[in-house]
Amino acid sequence: MNVTIDAIGAEDVEAYWSAVGAGDERAARAVVADVRRRGASPTDVFDGLVIPAQQRVGQRWAANDWTVAHEHAATAISEAVVLRLAADIPDPDRAGRPLLVACVEREWHALPALVVAHTLRAGGHAVDYLGANVSPETVVGRIIDAGPRAVLVSASLSSSLPRVRRLVEAVTGTGTPVVVGGHAFDAAGVRAARLGATAYAGDVATLDSLLLDLPGHVAPAAPLRHPGAVEALEILAEVDEIGRDVIRGSEVDLGEAGVPDAMAPDDWRVVLSTYVPHVIGCVAGGLLTEDPSVPGQARTWLTDVLALRGGDPRAVDALWQALATRLREYPEAVRLIDLA
């Protein structure tokens, strides 16, 4: 959606960003109140202030300019702003079946889904927002209670793709359409289609038009029986053990003796070990979608993040070698790792 002309200027964007960066919720709300007095709608604030600020939050952490704690504090301010603005959005006049909006299980990046939910409300849609880290069982229970016309699923991490597939299976098993979106997906919607989603929406404007053409009832998602999908399920069944083995193997290759307990959470060694499960999830997601760019993008991202933290330049290569060694009994996984 377009920001109202002259309602939000560059100085407002910078003032809001400064408030978020300083952890000053009162100042952030003051900026919002000012642009609202000048005619900005709640959705203008979402598009013109909240979303650009959140993009910069992620960039600051990746660049090692901010700690995880700083990132979380800044995100919390924007979440509070969105919730405050949501109170200014009138309930939709039209009755009817709601849209369910949820983050996939283990996804804690709730702000994008929160913005989508209240933008849809502002557009006149009845919305039931379920929040972060929502299990398939919870979604199905809500489907039974509310009878929604569609479930909208947000996933920011590509390692969440296997959990998206599980949710798609559960939702389509009830006959309900499921629309997915978020940074976990490619812009062409190929990953979404291969996971069995009814549709993919890259932004709220696309979503709004998609909703007009969604079927009222869908068939259950077709089973994934290709060799990579079979391997993905087996890998996910032992992901914790694989993760421990990969961390040990990469530490041996790097000559590291483990991560000391007192090490800062943003130290490159902590980041490396913390993101091993993410990498394994990306391999599984790449296997399910037959898309080697899933682990490939994860490798590029992790390489950049570690380099900006002064990491050992051999670290990602050591991780990839340890992963290939541990998964040597899975030929499709090894092929995907080699391509990445």
Buried (B, 14 or more C-beta within 10 A) or exposed (E): BEBBEEBBEEEBBEBBBBBBBEBEBEBBBEBBEBBBEBEBBBBBBBBBBBBBBBEBBBEBBBEBEBBBEBBEBBBBBBBEBBEBBBEEBEEBEEEEBBBBBBBBBBBEBBBBBBBBBBBBBBBEBBBBBBBBBBBBEBBBEBBEEBEBBBBBBBBBBBBBBBBBBBBBBBBBBBEBBBBBBBBBBBEEBBBBBBBBBBBBBBEBEBBBEBBEEBEEEBEBBEEBEBBBBBBBBBBBEEBEEBBEBBBBBBBEBBEBEEBEEEEEEBBBBBBBBEBBBBBBBBBBBBBBBBBBBBBBBBBEBBBEBBBBBEBBEEBBBBBBBBBBBBBEEBEBBBBBBEEB
